[in-house]
């Protein structure tokens, strides 16, 4: 335990702490519940205060004047392993002196294994090279020092948590490339990062690829996409910088934290040039040699240690306690995380415009006009600035400008505003006087709009006018005579000036030997501007905003009156996305970083901005409320950093598909008693409405299923939930509502508390993993007891409580289900990351035939959804090679599908006469109608020849009796029909002499249509298609029967398959329930073709489907009846 006594950290650890009433240190933090915001961290312990050692007001205390309210404090535990601790101080590093032996010959492969205190970093409060508290690059390792020596390369952590590889080309020229994704880790958590540079990939390009892993031992997972750049490259080999980790360049914030290892290789996977392992040297070692023979020196406070910081916070009070004898004097210390202090800040932040304009160095004068309703003058926002005189303004009447507090409007009788302006620092460059305003419509006659009184150059005032179909600038002298004027009647310009918030300004700018005076207006949030100008010889300086508005201008709102010296400088920010729009459209992570910078908040914000929510306008509110707006809009996780004072935000997209950071084996008794499970309705939300501040709303409802709004037993009944988010657009609401519905209807038991006693020797081996855990990490519990659901318990760490003493280390983790955060990825399965699902579940799949405990061949029927992707088929299967195996769930049993194919399929890759023989799936085709010689297989097609009697239907059937089914095939006629149409067909439910047909009508004109028949009786009308055919045209055919509804579509195979159905008919009279399936060919009466042939290929009964499985993956095996639902064990659910 340490406290900051002034500028020095003092170790106040006292064995007395552990001897009194069981003693020890209790640390807690994070969320107690998944629906709650995190509580400030707490660290409770007692200190011996005999003699008043820790009494801040005791003059005899050694800490007198050095401790008091919010004294910084930190607590560390001694771990089982070592590392190099790099403090956040300049010069803290480990290094190897420069030598040619460290040079790479071409390609570079660099790796680090580290737990950063700040991920990402900020510039410190004392920064001079950049704005204090702004996001900062953080060099991790490199030969990067610019003096002495010349730089060569470096691996850096970017301001959003991405990785950057930078290298020098010579002559001080550098280039760099950044990863397309941020590292999926957080401050204080251990991870490994790797970058490779292929200087020439053989095709005239160079490629940078990034990876991450739990440690240097791997497994490595590629981070985003490789960055490929045209042209080869090379690393400057004349550089002479030392190889460093920690403080690499002496300029940017150092890579402070725990360092475990690093590695530099000559070539990708090539010869090791340096490989320091900081877990090997003894505690306190100042130097050591790595396995490559490089001698590393530690300096600047970097040290090998086995201490792990568990809490960093502040002690707000030192309440002394004693017994009646006075022999026992102690202080029950309760240190708090930084959230406590920020949550106590109750004053709302000022409006976005006021904050931006006052902070801008160019602002010479500023009257926000945000004064209260009873104000009789308008205060200046600048220290020492004079108040503006007002009359007739209805103060605080308008609240429609999001970037401002309430503003005044001109009263019904008109109004005046007079504000004295300061002298210009540099009159030679001109000036700019400006205000924001809202004018619903222009007056019917020309009226004053914006006016500045001036002095010099024969000009006494400059006025902008609007109304009567024009906008005008007019310059008057002291006698009221017009010196110059100009007018515009441009309808677009005039329309832009009304009906919305705008800014209007009068500017003076030198123009050769004359001066240009301009009235210019800009709609807020747009880049287009309009203006009207005059040129005169003399310069006039502004002395007063001097506006007199007539009654015709009543209702015009205005505010944020400014003066700047440079006419080209706007103190309102950019025209779009800046302060005057209240930063509307700003990304959540960007807003958090900006708020931290503006308010001096130590906060690490990890996540790529473009992947976070686009925010609505930032209205005046408390700092923490503004921070929470970002968190709730984006859906990420806010917590306190544990290793250094500050906050941490982990963007939503970085919480997806995490690997487990700690795995506990219940069967090995690695858990302490008290594993809680709740299968209840806490946090259940099946009807979610999400609204936007001052916007619309969207609703998502779970209409069917176990947790749906349906009354029990079909569902659970209505559990509605409403949320309001400050996002930029109403279009974002549907996705947010869907995501909250997904979280609120996740159907598995809750495990709100997981406890571990690391004093248990079975759990002690997990202490290294425990010391790396951070809020938001995933924990797994394997081999749960038989009275719990089978399979791995996967939870997210939300909050924690640690209790430690000399011989005690216990932890309790507040958790929520991790399953909802395992979301779809658009990629092949990564062997290093089996937590990222890439398979989307179909709807309504069930067992077609019941199975016993031993059956390993299943038949699956899909209802309303698309059949499963297949591993085999006439075209090789519809899935990818790495789609299998697939884990599915049926009746609580997890099965693994190794092969999945259509129930029957045929590619006709054989030669057979007088029959179609046997398909690759083992079904023997059988024929009906016509002669056997009418059938053959030619190695690529199954042929039916209408050798005689073309009206006779030739059937080709497979021996499955099916009800609902879908058939897919390719059909090719050898001739154009003559005399009457050909009618090849897909045959369904053949029972005796009855059957359904979905016929493809190939007309003599080349037209194609479809109809449905029961035997030969046409049901309803035929369905036309837009296609035509000729001899040899290959046609795709898909036919589906559900109940007694028959649907079909046909298309030339040279075109994409259409989405709709050309024919859709329901058989009502004498329906047929089940029967055989196949294809057929015939012609209508009157056909005159001679021996036309119909080639069938790529035949599939796509539904039902057959699969080969391994049973009891989760330890459960049992009988399952026909109709039992079948679903993915780990379905790919899209993230928000």
Protein Blocks (a to p, Z undefined) as FASTA:
>chain_A
ZZdehjaccdfbdfklmmgghiacdddedjfbfkbccddddddddddfehhlmgmklmkb
mkgokacehiacddddddfbdcdddddbehiacdddddfklpcfkbacdddddddfbdcd
dddfkbckbcehiacdddfbdcfbfbgcjdfbdcdddfkopacddddebjhiacddddfb
dcfbdehiacdddddddfbgonopacddddddfblnopaddehjadddehiddddfkbcc
dcdehjfnomaccdedjdfbdcddehehiacfbdcdfklpcghiabdcdfkopacddeeh
iacdfbdcfbdcddfbdcddddfkomaccdddddddfklmmmmpmbdcddfklmmmmmpm
klmbdceklacfklcbdcdfbehiacdddehiaghkackbmkbccdddddfkopaddddd
dddfblmnopadddddddfbacfbdcdfbdcddeejhiabdcddeeehiacdddddfkop
afbdcddfbfklmmmmgoiacddddddddehjbccdddddddehiabdcddddddfbdcd
dfbdcddddfklgoiacehiaddfblkbcfkbpfehplknooghiafklmmmmmmmmnop
acddeddfklpccddddddddfklmmmmmmmmnopacdddfkbgcdddddfklmgopacf
bdcdfklopacehiacdddfehiafbdcdddehiacdddddfbdjklmbdcfkbnojadd
ddddddfbfklmmmmmmmmmmmmmcccdddfbccddfkbmklmmmmmmmmmpcehiacdd
ehiafkbcedjdddddfbdcddddfkbccdddddddfklmpccddddddfklmkbccbdc
dehiacfbdcdfkbcbdcdddfkbccdddfbdfkopabdfklpccdddeehiacddfbdc
dfbdcehiacdehiabjafkopacddeeijfklgccehjaccdddfbhklbccddddfbd
cfbdcdddddddfbdcehiacdddddehiehjbccdddddddfkopacddddehjacghj
adddfbdcdehiacddddddehjaccdddddfkbccdfbdfbdcddfbhpafbdcddddd
dddehiabehiacddehiacfbccdddddehklopacdddehiacddfbdcdddZZ
